[in-house]
Amino acid sequence: MVQLSNREREALKYLFQGMDYASIARRLKKPNGEPISATTAKQYIERAHAKFEATGRPCRSHFTLLARCIEAGLIRAEDIDDYQPSAAASSVRGYL
């Protein structure tokens, strides 16, 4: 049975919503309130991949990782919302 930390689950939830590592990092905060780095966000995802690999259930893609997480009951499909960019990002896109 794969066990993921709360941070790994949080990072995966954002990844499965379509966010990149930088976007995930902005949402995950350190205890002092500052965002984590994109590298740390990537490490959370890589650790989840490694944990499934260690149980003989490798995930060659993020899609496979999502399926494995749902199968294992670690993430519920209904908890995955579509990514909604911030209002500031949306307004900038209107000018492009």
C-alpha positions in Angstrom: 0.0 0.0 0.0 1.4 3.4 -1.0 1.3 6.1 1.6 1.7 9.7 0.5 2.4 12.7 2.7 -0.2 15.4 2.9 2.1 17.7 0.9 2.6 15.1 -1.8 -1.2 14.7 -2.0 -1.7 18.5 -2.2 1.0 18.8 -4.9 -0.6 15.9 -6.9 -4.1 17.5 -6.6 -2.8 20.7 -8.2 -0.8 18.8 -10.8 -3.9 16.8 -11.8 -5.8 20.1 -12.1 -3.3 21.0 -14.9 -0.9 23.3 -13.0 2.8 23.4 -13.7 5.4 23.2 -10.9 5.7 27.0 -10.5 1.9 27.3 -10.1 1.9 24.4 -7.6 4.7 26.1 -5.7 2.8 29.4 -5.4 -0.1 27.5 -3.7 1.9 25.4 -1.3 3.3 27.6 1.6 6.1 27.1 4.0 5.3 27.5 7.7 6.4 31.2 7.5 3.8 31.8 4.7 6.2 32.0 1.8 5.6 29.8 -1.2 7.8 26.7 -1.7 10.1 26.6 -4.7 9.1 24.9 -8.0 11.9 22.5 -7.4 10.3 21.4 -4.1 7.0 21.0 -5.8 8.6 18.8 -8.4 10.3 16.7 -5.7 6.8 16.0 -4.1 5.6 14.7 -7.5 8.8 12.7 -8.0 8.5 11.1 -4.6 4.9 10.0 -5.3 6.2 8.4 -8.6 9.0 6.7 -6.6 6.6 5.3 -4.0 4.5 3.6 -6.6 7.6 2.3 -8.4 8.8 0.8 -5.1 5.5 -1.2 -4.8 5.9 -2.6 -8.4 3.4 -0.2 -9.8 5.5 2.2 -11.8 3.8 5.4 -13.3 5.4 6.3 -16.5 3.2 9.4 -16.9 1.2 11.8 -14.7 -2.0 10.2 -16.2 -0.9 6.8 -14.9 0.0 8.4 -11.6 -3.5 9.9 -11.3 -5.1 6.5 -12.1 -3.0 4.8 -9.4 -3.8 7.5 -6.8 -7.5 7.1 -7.5 -7.3 3.2 -7.5 -5.5 3.4 -4.1 -8.0 5.8 -2.7 -5.4 8.5 -2.1 -7.2 11.1 -4.3 -10.9 11.1 -5.3 -11.7 12.0 -8.9 -14.4 14.5 -7.7 -11.7 16.4 -5.8 -9.9 17.3 -9.1 -11.2 20.6 -10.3 -10.3 22.3 -13.5 -7.5 24.8 -13.1 -8.8 28.3 -12.8 -6.0 30.9 -13.4 -6.0 34.0 -11.2 -8.0 37.0 -12.3 -4.8 38.9 -12.9 -3.5 36.2 -15.3 -6.8 36.1 -17.1 -6.9 39.9 -17.6 -3.4 39.8 -19.0 -4.3 37.1 -21.5 -7.1 39.3 -22.8 -4.5 41.7 -24.1 -2.4 39.1 -25.9 
